[in-house]
Structure formats: C-alpha cells, structure tokens
Amino acid sequence: MITGGALEGTLRRGMLGLAAALVACTSSGPGARTPQLSAAQPGPLLSCTELAAKAARPDTVYTSAVEVAAGPVTVGNASVPAPAHCLVQGRMNERVSAVDGQRYAIGFEMRLPRAWNGRFFYQANGGLDGAVLPAMGGIGGGGPASTALQMGFAVISSDAGHAGSMGPRFGLDPQARQDYGYNAVAQLTPMAKNLIAQAYGRGPDRSYIGGCSNGGRHAMVAAARSAALYDGVLAGNPGFQLPKAAVAQLYGAQQYAKAATASTSAGQPDLQSAFTPAELQLVARRVLARCDALDGLADGIVSDVKACQARFRLDTDVPTCTGERDGSCLAPAQKSALANVFAGARTSGGKPIYSSFPFDAGISGANWREWKFASPPTRDAGAVAFIFSTPPLAERPAGLPFALGFDMDRDAPLIEAESGVYRESAMAFMAPPEATKLDPLRQRGAKMIVYHGTSDPVFSSDDTAAWYERLQATHGGDAPSFARYFPVPGMNHCAGGPATDQFDMLSALVDWVEQGRAPQSVTASARGPGAAVVNAEAPADWSPRRTRPLCPYPRVATYTGGDAEAASSFACR
C-alpha cells in the first residue's frame, strides 16, 4: 500500500528550508506555482502488424511487428506474465565507425499492450547496456509483483547503441560513448512516441522513464537533459557519477589487495581472500549492535543510517585480531582497507575522487561481496580503460593488473579529460549536467522519485543523499514539491541484502504526477518464503510478510508501538 499526502515536514539540516504544500496547483518556489498535470486516459490498440509502414522513419529499421498473446515472457531466469500486446523490434542510426571500423546501431524493442493506459515508459537498462532486454518496465525493488507493461504502459528498452559482444571496447568509438551516455535515450524517445501515435491513434498522455543502477543514471540524466520529454522520472540506486564510482572500485581493489592472504593462479592477490563471509557478517552484527535500536526497535534493520555513522566505530566496535583470523575479529590490515574504502576513494594527497559509503548491515550480503571483490578486475577495469578514460587506455594490461596499476594521481583525472576525436569527457557524457538545477522539470509539473539501497556496494547512497541536499539548497528548500529521495535500509545494489526490498515506486510516481498525491511513504515488503522471488538474505527470524515504510529523506521510519512486523507500527519522523 502506498500512502499519499499533502505536506512534507521541515527537513532537519540547517540549509533545508520549509517544505512546500502540495495541492492541485503546487507551489514550487517563492511566489511560483507549477501546473498539476492531468491523468492519462486509456485507449485500445488500433494497429500492430502495419506499424513498420505506418511509423516509417529514414533513420529507423523495423525488423518485426507482431501480435503476442497474453502469457509468460522470459526475463533472465524468471518467467514474467505479460498481457496481450504488440511487439515491435528494430534499430536506429545504423552506421560503421570511422574510428574502429565496427558496425553500430541503437537496437530496441517496444511492447504496446492491447489494453493501453495512455502512458509511455522508457525502460532504462543497467550495466554497460549492450543487450535489448524484454521491455517489461521495472517498478522498483528486488522482486516486484507487477511491471509497467502489466499496468498498461507502452514500454521500450534498448541496447544504448552497441552490442554486448563488444564488451567495453565500444568505448573506442566516440559516438558509441555518447549514445551510451545520453544520446540513445534522446533519439529513441521521439521515435517511440511516434510508434505509440500510430498504434493507438494518439500519442501518450503521460511519459515516464525509470531504471536502476546505470538505468537510474539514465533517468537522472534524462531529468537534466530532456525534461520536456518526461512527466515522471524514477531513478533507482543511481550511478549518476558512474566514472567516479568505477575508479573508486579500482581504488577498493588496491586496498583489498593489501589485506589478501592468498594469490590467484596468475600470482596476483586474490581479493576474495581479503575478507571471509564470516568476517563481514561480524561487521554487520557489530553495526546492528550499535545502531539497530536507534529507530526505537531492534529488528535487524538500521533505519537511521545517518545517525549510525556517528555512532559506529570500526576501530573500537569490531575486535582487532591478536592472533590468527577466525571470524571473531579483523586484522589491522583488514580494518585499514575497510576504513579507506568507506571513507571514499582519494588521491595520494587526500583529494576525494568519489563519495564515502555508510556502514550498514548489508555489508554481509552476497551482492556486496561480488561488487567489491569480483567486479573490479572484470567490469570496472574494462569500463575505466575503454569507456571512461580519455584517451582510452587500450594498451594497458587488462583485468586485475589494470586495477592494481591504476594510478589515482595520474590516471583518475582522465575521466574529466577530452582529447582529439573524444570531444566529451566521460563525466560530461555520463553524468547529468547541473544535476541539481531541475527548473525545467519542476516548472512543467513533472515529478521525480529516487530510491537507493543504503548497503549499495558500488554506487554510494551517501552520494545520493548529498545530491538531494544540494537539490534542496538550489531550489530554496522546495525540492520535496517535485523530487523525493527514499533510502532503502539494508538493501544492496538494486535488490537483496537484509532488507524489505519489494516495493512499487512507479505507482507512487504516477499518483504524484497525475493526482497530486505526494508520497509521504512507500510500503516495502520482505521477500520471505512464499514470495514470488524469495530473498535468501532476508533473516530467518523475520516474518515472511514483514513490511516497513520507506520514508522520504531525511525522515526515518520510527517504531511507534504494535506489531513489530507491520509497517503500520512505524511512522516517518
């Protein structure tokens, strides 16, 4: 259940001003008012197999347009139900690169439901993109009970302009870099709206964009670059400073290498040996011991993550080993590595490169471990070498040698550099320009919801909280009238960890955009036994039906009494 309301309380920080009262015509700044957007109206699908001819464009090739009966669609390892719809597939802007000689195009698919709700949803995919995933439309969380397509949205997904078989080497092509960063979204959205107009006899009444991880970054970039195209923006665990975060991953690898106790077959430090699962579970238990009850209830969830950072001390709250490592203590080298990583990547002179991370119970999660120890020599080393460094560092040794040899003083500045045919730096084509100046979005009545797992190991929720505070300052304390940030305690990267990580942010966004009901909280559920997709890291002593309110930052879910497993026993304060 999603609760709505009309008043955001006074935010706690000194620079956070009075919240705006949201009514049919909402206030959005001193003396200013923004329009209340009308609700979308449903309509039937009028055309499908003829769309390739009806929606013809010189820059687009439609490879198929077929009717699909209601039934399951395979998404990864899961089977997801879908309503009867029209499936259109194709590619845009096909070309051969003058730089690397490779063939490129922006591949896409679009699913247009027979029973349309009058809305368009751009499904922003994650990672390095490179694959056209089924266009279902994520609503947020680790095991959503529905999709945008099931709700009646027309949904598009894309590969962002390159084939996954290339790996990160697409970064050798300047246009492919730009397409990956922001141009594919900008190119596909008008094409998709034209397809909708031909399929239903009119364009969408309301348009939304959403995704998690790099998809969350895509959404934040669209909010800054293409505000006129979207009425609602949903950004999950957004890596909106992705090049900096990728460099921070290499910094982390260098720290963990110092604590490694084993070597790989190639003679390199085995990052996995830096910490055993038992040792990370020890840290999680100590975080809970210090911080779990700050919200009024010891329930395995640290709701007040910010207060926890002032309370938990790695050096004193976790025992230091005086002998062999046995899971009951951390060696000095391990404490040093964790302290450095959580404080944020920096140069040898102490200049910050990326944000700090908050200590939270999700440090014991399998997803946390994968990102910290397995990802740096694979995903991050290649991405930094080929996509985010200008010029590309293509001649360097790959994998873990690249990660360990990356110089934070000499090499990290390359993510801000331009050179020759690479006329945009990685931070220019990947990050949202002026991410806190969202007047065009606000002034037209559009809304934005951002959520972030506080135990995300790769994109820091501290970074997202800092962005929201700057947004507040930029907009005179009025940010809650058009943008709200929901931390998800304990959740790892987009899902998992000891968290209530099943929730529907899309419905909350639609209610806000089209009905003026600003979300005062969003109810999240645990994915215990009996859930459609079970979260194996939900503690066994939790009710499988546990619910908690997710609160708009900086409010915290505080226990008020009653059933400890029910969201109704908590209030956002």
N, C-alpha and C positions, 0 to 999 in steps of 0.2 A: 504494500500500500504506500502511496506517495502522498505526503501531506503538503498542502499549499497554504499560502498566507499572504498578508499584505504588508508586513513590516519586518525589516531587518534591524536588529538591535544595534546599539552603539558598539563599535569594534574596539578591542582593548588597547591597541597600540596608540601612542600619543599622536601619531600622524594620521590615524584613521579617523575620519570625520563622521558626522551624523549620517546614518543610513537613510535612503530615500524611501518614501511611502509609495508603494506601487498600486496604482488604481487603473481604471480603464485607459486613461491618458497619463502615462507615468512621468514623474519628474526625473530629470537626468542631468542636473547641474543647476547652478544658481540662476534662477529665472528662466530656465529652459524646460521644455516639455517634449517628450517623444511620442510618436504615434503608437496606438495599440493596433497591432496587425490583426486582421480578421481571420477567422478559422477557414481551413481548407474544406472544399466541398467534394464529395465523391463523384465518380463517373465510371462508365463501363468502357472496356477495351473495344475499340471500333475496328482496328486494323492490326495485323501481325505479319503474315507472310508477304504482304505487299510493301512492307516498310523499307526494304532495300531500295526500291524505286521511288517511293514517296518521299523519303528523307535523304535523297542523294545529295552528296556534297563532293566537290572536287578533291578535297583533302582526305576523304574517308572511303575505305573499302569495307562494305558489309559482307562478311563471309557466310553468314547464315541468319535466318529469321524464321523460327519455328515455334509452334504452339506446344507447350509442355503441360501434361495433365497433372493434377494435384498428386503429390506423393513425395517420397523422401529424396533429398539431394545430399550427396556425399560431400562433407566438408572436413578435410583432414581425415581423422579416424572416426568421425562421428557421422551419423545419419540424421539430417535435419529436415523436418517436414516443411513442405512448401505448398502454397496454393496454386491453382491453375494459373499459368502465366505465359507470356510470350518471351522467348529467349532470343536476344539479338547479339551476335558476336561480330567483331571486326577489328580494324586497325586504322590509325590516323597517322598522317605525316610520315609515310614510309620514305626512307632515304638511305643512301650509302655515305658513310662518313668520309670526309676528305682527310681526316686526321689518322684514323686507324683502319680504314677500309672495310669496316664492318657494316652490316645492314641493320638499321634501326627502324622501329615504328612504335607507336603508342598502342599497345593491344588493350582490348576492353571487352567486357560483356555487360549486357543490360537485361534485367528481368522486369517485365512490365505485367503486373497482376491483372487478371480479368476484372476483379473487384477492386478498383483503384480508390484510394482515399484522398486523391487530389494532391499528393505530396511526392517530392523527389528527394532521394537520399544518395549522397555520394559516399560510397564505402572506401575510406582511405586505408589502404593496406599497410602492413608494417615491415620491419626489417629493411633489407635492401630492395624491396619490391621484386620485380623481375618475373612475377607469375600472375596471371589473371585468375584470381580466386573466385569461387562462386559468389555472385552478387546477392548476398542474403541480407546484409545490413546489421551490424552488431549494435546492441542496445546498451552495452556496458557489462562488466563483471566477468567472472570466470566460467559460469555455467548458466547463461541466460535462458529463461523459459520461453523466449519468443525472439523473433527477428523483425527487422523493419519490413521485409517482404511479407511476412505473415500478417503484419499490421496493415498492409495495403499500400505501402510505399513502392514507387518505381525506383529500383536500385541499380547503380552502376558500380563496377570495380574495374581496375586496370593494373597493368604491369609497370606503370610510370615511365614507359618509354624504352625499355630494354629487356632482353631475355635473361632469365635467371641462370642459364647455362654459361653465361659470360662471367659469372661471379662478379667481383668488384672491378674487373677490368673495363667495364663500361665507362669508368671514370676517366679513361684516356680521352674520351670524346667530349668536348666542351658542351655541345648541345645536349648530350645524354645526361650530363651533370645537371644542367638547367632543368631538363624535363623531370628528372628525379626530384629535384629540389622544390619546384613550384609550377613549372610550365605545363606538365601533363594535366594537372587539375584544372588549370585555367583554360586549356584547349578542349578538354573533354566536356566540361560543364555546359557550354552553349550547344555543343553537339547533342548531348543527352536531352537537354530541354527541347530541342527541335524534334528529336525522336518521340518524346512524350506528346508533343503537339500533334504529330502525325498519327500517333497511335490512339489518342483519346479525343482528338478534335479540339484540344486546347492545351496550353502549357500548364505547368504545375502552379497551383495557388501558393504553395509554400515549399521552400527548398532548404534542405539540411545537409550538413557534412559531418561525418564522425569517424573516429578510429582510435586505436590505442597504440602506444609506443611511437614508431615513426608515423603511424596513422594519426596519432594525437598531434604530432608535429605538423603533418599536412593540414590538419584542421586549424591549428593556431596560425599557420602561415596564410591560409585562406581568409581567416578573420582579418588579418592585417592587409593582405594584398588584394582580396576580391570580396570586400564586404558587401558590394551591391548584388552579388550572386546568391547569397545565402541569408535565410531568415533565422536559422539556428545553427550553432556550432557546438559540437560535442567532442571534447579533447580528453582522452584517457592517457594517464601516465606519459605525458607529452615530452618527447625528447627534443624540445624546441631549440636546444643548443647542442644538437647531436654531435657535431665535430668535436666540441669541447669534451663531451661525455666520452666519446671514443678515445680521445687522448688520455682522459682520466683512467680508462680501462687499462691502457698500456702502463700508466703510472702505477696502477694497482698491481699489475703483473710483476713489475720491478720490486715492489715492496714484498709481495708474497714469495718471490724467489729467494729473498734473504732469510725467510723462515722455513723454506722447504727442507725436508730431511731425506729426500730420495731424488734420483735422477731418471730421466727418460732414457729410452734405448739409444737416443742420439747424444746422450751425455749432457742434456740441458736440465735445469732444475725442474722437478715435477711439481707444478703449482698445487696439484691436488693434495700433496703431502704436507702443505703448509698448515692445514687445519683438518682434523678428522671431524666427521659429523658430530661425534660426542662432544668435542671441544666447542663447536658452535652452539650446540644445544646447551652447554654450560653457560655460555654468554647470554643466551636467550633467557634461561632461568634466572640469572642474576639481574637482567633488565626487569623482568617481571617482579622479582622480589622488591626492587626499589620503586617501581613505577606503576604496577598493576592497579593498586588501590587508589591512585590519585583521583580517579573519577568516582570514587565512592563505593566501588565494588571490585573485589579480587576475582576476576572472571577469565583470566588468560588473555585479555585484550588491554593494550595501553592506549586509551583514548586520548589522553592529554600528552601527545608526543612532545610538544614543545616544552612543557614543564619537566618531562622526563630527562631532557638533555641537560637541564640544570641540576638534576638530582643524581643521575647515574654517573659513576666514575669508573672507567675501565681499570685504571691503575690500582684502585683500592677495593672495588666491589667484586672483582674476579681474582681468585687466589693466584699468586705467582709460583710457578714450579721451582722447587729447590732441588729436585731430582729428576727422574725420568718423567716424560709426559704420559699420563694415564687417563686423561679425560676429566680430571678433577681440578686442573689448573692450566694456566697458559705460561709458556716460556717467555722470557723477556723479549726475544726476537718476535714472537707472535704478537705480543702486546704493542710493540713498536709498529709492526706492519698494520695492524688494525687501526691504531690511533692515527697513523699517517693517512690511510685511505679514507677514514671517516671525517678527518679534518678537511679533506679536499685536495686534489692534485695541485701541485705548485712547482715553480722553478727552483733551482738550487738556491736562489736568493730569497725564496719565500713568497714570490709573487703568485697569487691564486690563478689557476688555469680553469678550474671547474669548482662547482659548489661542494660544500660539506654534505654529509649524509647523516640522518638521525639514527641513533641506536634504537632498535625496536626488536620485538620478539621474533619477527620474521627472518632474522639472521640465520635461523636454523633451517630454513626452507630449502628444498632441493633446487628450486629455481634460483635462489640467491647463490647457491654454490656453483651452479652451472655458469651463470653470468660472470662471476668473479674469477673462477679458475679455468673454465674450459673455453670461454668466449675470447679472451684477449689474443691468444695466438691464432685464432681462426677468423671470426667475424671482424674483430676490431683492427687487427693488424692489416688485413687486406683493405678494409674501408679507409683507414687512415692513409695507407700507401697510395692507393689508386684514385680515391674519390675526394678526400678531404685535404690532401697536401697539394700545394701549387708551387712549382710544377709537380706532377706525380713522382713519387719515389719508387718508380717501377724497377730500378736496377738493384735495389737493396735485397738482401736475403729475406725470404718470406717467413711467416709463422712466428714461433716464439723467439727466434733470433732477432726478428724485426722489432718485436715488442720490447725485448730487453735492451736492444741497442738504440732505441728511440731516445733522442736527447731532448729533455724538457726545455732546455735553454735555446738550443739551436734549431730543433725541428718543430716544436709546438707552434711557433709563430707562423708556420707555413699554412695553417688553416685560415689565416687572415690575409694571405698574400694573393696577388694577381701576377700573372706572368704570360707574355706572348699571347697565344690564342685563348688562354684561360683568363678571360676578362672580368670574371667574377670570382671572388674568393669563396671558399666553402661556407664561411659564416654568412656571406651575402646571399648565396643561393639556397642555403638550408634554413637559416633562422628567419623568423618573422621580422620584417623591417619595422623598427619602432614598435616593439611588441606591446607596449603599454599605452600607445596612442590609438585608441579604437573609436574615435569620434564618429567616423562614417558608419560603423556598425551600430553604435548606440543611437545616433540621430535618426536612423530609419526604423527604429523599433525592434531590431534584431536582438537576439539573446545568445549568451554563451555559458555553457557549463563545462567545467574542468574537474576531473577527478584524478586522484593519484594514490597508489598504494604507498604507505609510509615505510614499507620494507622493500621498496624497489631497489635492486642492487645496481642498476645501470643508469637510470635517469633519476636524479635525486628529487624527492618531494620537498626538500629544503629549497631547491631552486625554484620549484613551482610556487611555494609559499612566498618566497622573496619577490617573484614576478607579481603575485597578486597584491602584495603590499605596495609595490611601485605603481601598479594599476590604480589602486586606491588613491595614492598621492597625486598621480597625474590627473585623475578625474575628481579631485576635490572631495574625496570621501564618498563619492556617489557610485563607485563600481558595483555595489550589490543591486543597483537598479537594472543592470544589463548583463552582469557577469558574476558567477559564483563558483567558488572552488571548494570541492568536497574531498578532504583526505579520507583514505580508507585504511584504518588501523590494521597493521599486521600483514597487509596484502603485499605480495611480491610484485613482479613485473606483469601487470595487467590481470593477474589471477594468482591463486594459490597462496600458500603460507597459512598460518593460524589466524584466519580472518573470516568474517562474514562477507564473502566476495561475490554473492549473486545479487544483482540489483538491476533496475531498469531506469537508466538515466535519460533515455530517449523520450519516454512518455512524460517525464518531468519537464524536459525541454519543450516539448510540444505544448503542454499545458501552459507553460510560461509565455511562449511566443504567441499562441493563438487565443488564450483565455485570460492572460494577465495574472495567472496564479504563480507567483514566485515561489520556488521550492524552499520551505523552511527546514525540511529534512527529507531524506530519501531512505526508505527502509531496505536494509540488506539482510540476506539470509545466509546461514551456513549451508554448505553442500554436504550434509552428512549422509549416512546410509538411507537409501530410498530416493535420493535426488537423481535427476536425470543424468547428471555428470557429477560423480562424487569427488570431493576434495579430500584426498588421502591425508592431508596435513591438518585437517580440522581435528582438534584434540578429542580423544575418545570420551572424555567426561563432559563434553558439550552435548546438549540436546541436538539431535539431527535437524530439528526445526528451529534452532536458535535464530533470533532476529535482533538486529541492532539498528538504531537510526544513524545514518551518515549525516554529519552536520556541516553547514557551510562555515568555512574558515572565517574567523578564528574560534568559533564556538566549538564546544566539546560535548560529547554525549555523556551526561552525568546521571548516575543512578539516583532515582527518587523514591525507590521502595516498590515492593511487589515481586512478581515472578522474575527471577534473575535471567531467564532465557527469552524474555519478551521485550521487544522494542518499546512497548507501551510503558515499561517501567523506567524509561530514561527520558531525559529532556535535554535539548541543545542549549547549553548555557556558556 
